[in-house]
């Protein structure tokens, strides 16, 4: 079996920037265990697979450990492969996914735009051990969607975080985002997902479906 694999740096116009994803076009689905093993061997935060389905595409995402319900940067990477490498002529790509239909459009300048559903975060109490696992003494608030969203006031703390990934993996959420108001930008975030096999993701597009509504 031979597969064509593209590695795409999403959210960046320069090599080695952004967030890398593997994209693998398929004519038909392979067994789930094969998809998972390929993703494990790729050892990137996400591997995206798609199969054409009429005028749309069925799209799935795998971390090195599990299949996930939503991934922003690998969706953008898959769309780029279709537009730029496979000469897809549709103005808007439609992807059937576990999270419903997602759309990616391309403008006249070649800029890609993703249409993703917003998820309003809900405030909740801090579970025991969360701040300690993140190496934080305090935080402004905690919210939850698919992830925990930990809001802090000091942006300088973000870069210096050294989480205990084993401890974080015990919390029953997809990942943990730590976010603060930025200087010169709206906000700054780091996202940790050891429970799904990704200790830290460079840029997590799916987390922004909750972060943007929070900071808006």
C-alpha positions in Angstrom: 0.0 0.0 0.0 1.3 3.4 -1.0 -0.2 6.6 0.3 0.6 10.2 -0.6 1.4 12.3 2.5 1.5 16.0 2.6 3.0 17.9 5.6 1.6 21.4 5.8 2.6 24.3 8.2 -0.8 25.8 8.9 -1.2 29.5 10.0 2.2 30.4 8.6 3.6 31.7 5.3 7.2 30.7 6.2 8.8 27.2 6.6 8.9 25.7 10.1 6.3 28.2 11.3 2.7 27.8 12.4 1.4 24.3 13.3 2.4 21.3 11.1 -0.2 18.7 10.1 -0.1 15.7 7.9 -2.7 15.4 5.3 -3.5 12.1 3.5 -6.0 11.9 0.7 -7.7 8.5 0.4 -9.9 6.9 -2.2 -11.7 4.8 0.5 -11.4 4.5 4.2 -8.7 2.2 5.7 -9.3 0.4 9.0 -9.3 2.6 12.0 -6.4 0.9 13.6 -4.3 1.5 10.4 -5.3 5.2 10.4 -4.2 5.5 14.0 -0.9 3.7 13.5 -0.1 6.0 10.6 -0.8 9.0 12.8 1.3 7.6 15.5 4.2 7.1 13.1 3.8 10.6 11.7 4.2 11.9 15.3 2.6 15.3 14.5 -0.2 16.8 16.7 -2.7 15.9 14.0 -3.0 13.7 10.9 -6.0 14.5 8.6 -7.5 12.0 6.2 -10.3 12.8 3.7 -12.4 10.8 1.2 -14.5 12.5 -1.5 -18.2 12.0 -0.9 -20.2 13.5 -3.8 -19.6 17.3 -3.8 -18.1 17.2 -0.3 -15.4 15.4 1.6 -15.5 13.2 4.6 -12.8 14.4 7.0 -11.3 12.8 10.1 -8.4 13.8 12.4 -6.1 11.7 14.5 -3.5 12.6 17.1 -0.7 10.1 17.7 -3.0 8.6 20.4 -6.7 9.0 19.5 -9.2 10.2 16.9 -10.6 13.7 17.8 -13.9 15.5 17.1 -12.5 18.7 15.7 -9.2 20.1 14.5 -8.7 23.6 13.1 -5.2 23.6 11.7 -5.5 20.1 10.1 -8.7 21.2 8.4 -7.0 24.3 7.0 -4.1 22.1 5.9 -6.5 19.6 4.2 -8.2 22.5 2.3 -4.8 23.9 1.2 -3.9 20.5 -0.2 -7.1 20.2 -2.1 -6.9 23.8 -3.5 -3.2 24.0 -4.2 -2.0 20.4 -4.7 -5.0 18.6 -6.1 -6.5 21.5 -8.2 -9.9 21.5 -6.5 -12.0 24.1 -8.3 -14.9 24.6 -5.9 -15.0 28.0 -4.3 -16.1 26.6 -1.0 -15.0 23.2 0.3 -17.5 21.3 2.5 -16.2 18.8 5.0 -18.4 16.2 6.7 -17.0 15.6 10.2 -17.8 14.4 13.7 -18.6 18.1 14.5 -21.0 18.6 11.6 -20.3 20.3 8.3 -17.3 22.6 8.2 -16.6 24.9 5.3 -13.4 26.5 4.0 -13.5 29.2 1.3 -10.7 30.8 -0.8 -10.7 34.4 -1.8 -9.3 36.0 -5.0 -5.9 36.4 -3.3 -5.7 32.8 -2.3 -6.5 33.5 1.4 -8.4 30.6 3.1 -11.1 31.2 5.6 -12.7 28.6 7.8 -16.3 28.7 9.0 -16.4 26.9 12.3 -19.2 26.7 15.0 -18.7 28.9 18.0 -18.8 27.3 21.5 -19.7 29.5 24.4 -17.6 28.7 27.4 -19.3 28.0 30.7 -17.8 29.1 34.0 -17.1 26.5 36.6 -15.2 25.9 39.8 -11.6 24.9 39.8 -11.1 21.2 40.3 -8.5 20.2 42.9 -5.0 20.0 41.6 -5.5 21.9 38.3 -3.6 25.1 39.1 -0.8 23.0 40.7 -0.5 20.9 37.6 -0.2 24.0 35.5 2.4 25.6 37.9 0.1 28.5 38.7 -0.6 30.0 42.1 -3.9 31.7 41.1 -6.1 32.4 38.2 -9.0 34.8 37.4 -11.5 32.2 36.3 -12.1 28.8 34.8 -14.4 28.0 31.9 -15.3 24.7 30.2 -16.3 23.6 26.7 -14.4 20.6 25.2 -11.4 22.1 27.1 -10.7 23.8 30.3 -10.0 27.5 29.7 -7.9 29.0 32.5 -7.9 32.8 32.4 -5.1 34.6 34.1 -4.2 38.3 34.2 -0.4 38.3 33.7 0.6 37.5 30.1 4.2 37.2 31.2 3.3 34.0 33.1 2.1 32.3 29.9 5.5 31.8 28.3 7.1 30.5 31.5 4.5 27.8 32.2 6.0 24.3 32.8 3.0 22.0 33.3 3.0 18.6 34.9 1.7 16.7 31.8 1.1 13.5 33.8 -1.1 15.4 36.2 -2.9 17.3 33.5 -3.8 14.0 31.7 -5.9 13.0 34.7 -8.5 15.7 34.0 -11.5 14.5 31.9 -11.3 17.2 29.2 -9.7 17.2 25.7 -7.2 19.8 26.7 -6.4 22.8 28.9 -6.0 26.3 27.5 -4.3 29.0 29.6 -5.0 32.5 28.3 -4.4 36.1 29.2 -4.9 39.5 27.6 -2.0 40.4 25.3 0.1 43.4 24.6 -0.3 44.4 21.0 -2.7 41.5 20.4 -6.1 40.7 21.8 -5.0 37.7 23.8 -2.3 35.1 24.2 -2.9 31.3 24.8 -1.0 28.1 25.3 -2.9 24.8 24.9 -2.0 21.5 26.5 -3.5 18.1 25.5 -1.7 15.2 27.1 -4.9 13.3 27.5 -5.2 13.1 23.7 -1.5 12.5 23.1 -0.4 16.1 22.5 1.5 17.6 25.4 1.4 21.1 23.7 0.0 22.2 20.4 1.7 25.2 18.8 -1.5 26.7 17.5 -4.9 25.2 18.3 -7.6 26.3 15.8 -10.4 24.4 17.4 -9.7 25.9 20.8 -10.4 29.3 19.3 -14.0 28.4 18.7 -14.3 29.0 22.5 -11.5 31.5 23.1 -12.8 34.0 20.5 -16.4 34.1 22.0 -14.8 34.6 25.5 -12.6 37.5 24.6 -15.0 39.1 22.1 
